[in-house]
Amino acid sequence: MKRMPTLKSVMTPFPYSVDSDASVDEALKFMREHKIRHLPVTKDGELTGIVSDRDIKLMLGPEFAYPKASELKVGDTMIVDAYTVDIATRLDGVLRHMAEQRLGSVLVTRKGKLVGVFTHTDACAVFADWLTSQFPASGDEVA
């Protein structure tokens, strides 16, 4: 009998994070350097929220001029009540909640500590793998 996957098997483990006192400018540079769009936020090693490139863009406005990214702190931009789930949570419930709430990411914890992040990109990869397993290529595809 097949078992429903949990987040442990599909999340991105050991995610990067940023301190809430870091400048938004630092966070943006870090996100660009590592090609990520969702960044967990910590304070004194404790998980406090998440910031996305979209959150930052909305805060800075269309001209990225005010307030200045170098003067604004990540803690001023982050989402405090981010969707956070335990590593053993079933994937179907998480995907349903993400779709209903239009969420781009989920923070994954074990005993209250950050252990991973699950994004819509991860969800697409999982779905693509499932489709491939259900509908293997037959070789008679038409271009």
Secondary structure per residue as TSV (DSSP state, phi and psi in degrees):
chain	resnum	aa	ss	phi	psi
A	1	M	-	360.0	133.1
A	2	K	-	-74.4	146.4
A	3	R	-	-112.1	146.0
A	4	M	-	-66.6	128.4
A	5	P	-	-63.9	151.3
A	6	T	B	-105.2	170.9
A	7	L	G	-61.1	-29.2
A	8	K	G	-53.5	-37.0
A	9	S	G	-85.1	-9.0
A	10	V	T	-129.9	-7.4
A	11	M	S	-77.8	166.8
A	12	T	E	-90.0	111.5
A	13	P	E	-79.1	162.3
A	14	F	S	48.6	57.9
A	15	P	-	-70.8	156.3
A	16	Y	-	-66.4	159.0
A	17	S	-	-147.0	168.0
A	18	V	E	-134.8	147.2
A	19	D	E	-77.2	144.7
A	20	S	T	-64.2	-20.3
A	21	D	T	-86.4	-6.4
A	22	A	S	-67.5	153.0
A	23	S	B	-74.9	153.9
A	24	V	H	-61.3	-35.2
A	25	D	H	-59.9	-44.3
A	26	E	H	-61.6	-44.5
A	27	A	H	-62.3	-43.5
A	28	L	H	-61.7	-44.9
A	29	K	H	-61.4	-42.8
A	30	F	H	-63.4	-43.6
A	31	M	H	-64.2	-41.6
A	32	R	H	-65.6	-43.6
A	33	E	H	-59.9	-39.7
A	34	H	H	-98.8	3.1
A	35	K	T	54.7	50.5
A	36	I	-	-125.3	156.6
A	37	R	S	-117.6	-11.9
A	38	H	E	-125.9	128.6
A	39	L	E	-132.0	112.7
A	40	P	E	-59.3	147.1
A	41	V	E	-115.5	135.4
A	42	T	E	-125.5	160.8
A	43	K	E	-139.6	119.2
A	44	D	T	52.6	39.9
A	45	G	T	80.9	-4.2
A	46	E	E	-100.3	138.6
A	47	L	E	-66.1	127.1
A	48	T	E	-123.3	-13.9
A	49	G	E	167.5	-159.6
A	50	I	E	-147.6	149.5
A	51	V	E	-129.3	141.1
A	52	S	E	-118.5	162.6
A	53	D	H	-61.1	-32.6
A	54	R	H	-66.8	-42.8
A	55	D	H	-57.1	-43.4
A	56	I	H	-66.6	-44.1
A	57	K	H	-60.9	-41.0
A	58	L	H	-65.4	-37.9
A	59	M	H	-68.8	-39.9
A	60	L	H	-82.4	-17.4
A	61	G	T	83.6	174.4
A	62	P	T	-65.7	-25.2
A	63	E	T	-96.7	-3.2
A	64	F	T	51.6	36.1
A	65	A	-	-110.6	-34.6
A	66	Y	S	-141.9	129.9
A	67	P	S	-70.8	164.9
A	68	K	-	-71.8	135.0
A	69	A	T	-61.2	-28.0
A	70	S	T	-76.3	-19.5
A	71	E	T	-100.2	-19.7
A	72	L	S	-87.1	136.7
A	73	K	B	-93.2	150.6
A	74	V	H	-56.6	-38.0
A	75	G	H	-60.4	-23.4
A	76	D	H	-81.7	-16.4
A	77	T	H	-109.8	-23.7
A	78	M	S	-67.9	159.7
A	79	I	B	-91.6	117.1
A	80	V	T	-78.2	-41.4
A	81	D	T	-95.4	51.8
A	82	A	-	-65.5	149.7
A	83	Y	-	-68.1	115.6
A	84	T	E	-127.2	130.7
A	85	V	E	-134.3	159.5
A	86	D	E	-74.6	150.8
A	87	I	T	-58.6	-25.1
A	88	A	T	-89.0	4.6
A	89	T	-	-67.5	138.3
A	90	R	B	-65.6	140.7
A	91	L	H	-64.6	-38.7
A	92	D	H	-60.3	-42.6
A	93	G	H	-66.4	-38.4
A	94	V	H	-65.7	-46.3
A	95	L	H	-61.6	-41.7
A	96	R	H	-62.5	-45.4
A	97	H	H	-64.3	-41.9
A	98	M	H	-60.3	-43.5
A	99	A	H	-67.0	-45.7
A	100	E	H	-64.3	-38.1
A	101	Q	H	-95.1	-1.6
A	102	R	T	57.5	50.4
A	103	L	-	-96.5	143.5
A	104	G	S	-95.6	-14.0
A	105	S	E	-157.6	162.1
A	106	V	E	-134.7	135.5
A	107	L	E	-88.4	134.1
A	108	V	E	-112.8	128.8
A	109	T	E	-125.6	160.8
A	110	R	E	-134.2	119.5
A	111	K	T	53.4	39.1
A	112	G	T	82.2	-2.8
A	113	K	E	-103.1	139.7
A	114	L	E	-63.6	126.2
A	115	V	E	-127.2	-11.8
A	116	G	E	-172.9	174.3
A	117	V	E	-138.4	144.3
A	118	F	E	-125.7	119.9
A	119	T	E	-115.1	172.0
A	120	H	H	-62.8	-26.9
A	121	T	H	-65.8	-43.0
A	122	D	H	-61.5	-41.0
A	123	A	H	-62.3	-41.8
A	124	C	H	-63.8	-40.4
A	125	A	H	-63.4	-42.5
A	126	V	H	-63.1	-43.8
A	127	F	H	-65.8	-41.1
A	128	A	H	-61.3	-42.1
A	129	D	H	-62.2	-41.9
A	130	W	H	-64.0	-44.9
A	131	L	H	-59.8	-42.6
A	132	T	H	-62.0	-39.6
A	133	S	H	-70.4	-31.0
A	134	Q	H	-84.0	-29.9
A	135	F	S	-133.2	71.1
A	136	P	-	-61.6	148.8
A	137	A	-	-62.6	135.4
A	138	S	-	-101.0	-9.1
A	139	G	S	88.2	-9.9
A	140	D	-	-107.5	33.5
A	141	E	-	-70.0	145.1
A	142	V	-	-103.1	132.8
A	143	A	-	-80.3	360.0
